Amino acid sequence: MANFSDSTSVVSGSSTRKLARSMGLFSGTMNIVGTIVGSGIFSLPALVFAHVGSPGMSILLWIIGGLVSFSGVLGYNEFGCMFPYNGGEKEYLERSFKKPKKLFSFLFCMCLIIFIRSSFCAAISTNIGNYVLYAIYGPRDTITDPFIAKHFDWIGRGIAAAALIIITVTQIVSTKWTLRIQDTLSVFKIALLALVVITGFVVLGGGSSAKPVLKASTLFEGTSKDPTDYTWALFKVLAAYDGWNNLNYSIEELKNPIEILPKATTIGLAIVVVLYVLSNLAFFSALPLQKILASQQVVSAEFFAMVYGVSFGQRVLPIFIALSAYGSVSCMAFGASRVILESAREGFLPFKSYLGSVSRLNTPAWALLLNLIISLILMLAPPPGEAYNFLIDMTGYPAWIFYGLSMIGLIYLRKKEPQLPRPFRTSIIFCLLFVLVSFFLMVFPFLPPANYSGTIPYYMSPLLSVVFILLCIPLWWYRVGRHPSEEPERHRVIEHYDTKLGQP
């Protein structure tokens, strides 16, 4: 097994400041749980159901999403144990596809920084605002205050912006306290979802005043036959599972990466999958289907209001859900800042002396600020009302392009460099399943859905993603491709460390 010091130093330009190895198994597991469980499970079940048309198919898609996510986790465990360095796909794509020089690595970093993580932070922060307002004023269609009713979306965005700023300031000031807050909120999320599950079983067993509405005979009644409905539904399910790879972005901060990474990601994702599937069963057990459709992003608040009454279900639980979303955004920003840090040190980004530096407080302060700025722009730019769905789709499409490429790279490295130490090894079956799902999610979003009524064209999010990636190619040539082929000192250091990795 590899021996790791208490901290890791990456030589890069003017910055050699260390990031402490501060995460153990518990913090690593809670990082996965905390990243994945935001507001998605409390908001997306209604949107998934709206696409596929039946409770049974909705629950089945959440199971499939868990299986696909497990396939990704196992592949990324193999990658992370081979190359235990911050950056995730940035490192994996660079190692897998060495020509054109760092092209795929560069494109991934640009997409993650501009779209993938920042869009997710913006979308989930928007839900923080929605749930806070729900707790104060109740369902949107019952608000009587004309000012709140008229400016609901912008007030919610103001709350979301404040949350993003607080998260960023906290992470700039202290990594130790950031991890403590994230661990605490992750435990809280598990307890909250456990309450949802227990409540659902109580309703099904007849132990509540709310009568069970879920019936086995009508479980798949109304199931959609339009394949594009399943594409968009699966996007939303996988968006709720997104974050299974977040620990790979900050792997250098694990106390023993090769030992902790596989355990933390597997345990964390297993907890999430079980709670997600049972939570969906709980929602469908207590809420009439029409009420689920009407609830949109506040389906869980409707669930608790029906079972526990207005005083608890409508006033207290939405605040708890907002805290859950807050923890997820914090974990996402934590991982994104590490990718920004490594991208700047690699020379992908300008202002290397700032974005590639670690502050005296041992935090990537400038990287965190850049993530904040981009997230705020993406949150405020889309039209009010449809911003959430648009941002979720913007998060999913470019992410799955590079997730799929990374898994293809893992298969390629098995053949190209079989001598590489692989302390963890996944099955080729999981790799191929993951690649097939990635391909499906890259192609089908361009097919028109049967019933689409939004003002933003259905193809806008994948189209903008593809256009952005293509526009980044000239930028890659300017920043990377036109320069001499010698590797930066950082990668000479990594090559030295590769020879000292642990044995299987």
Summary of the structure (lengths in Angstrom):
residues: 504
radius of gyration: 22.1
end to end distance: 7.8
largest distance: 71.8
contacts: 1859
relative contact order: 0.20
helix: 73%
strand: 2%
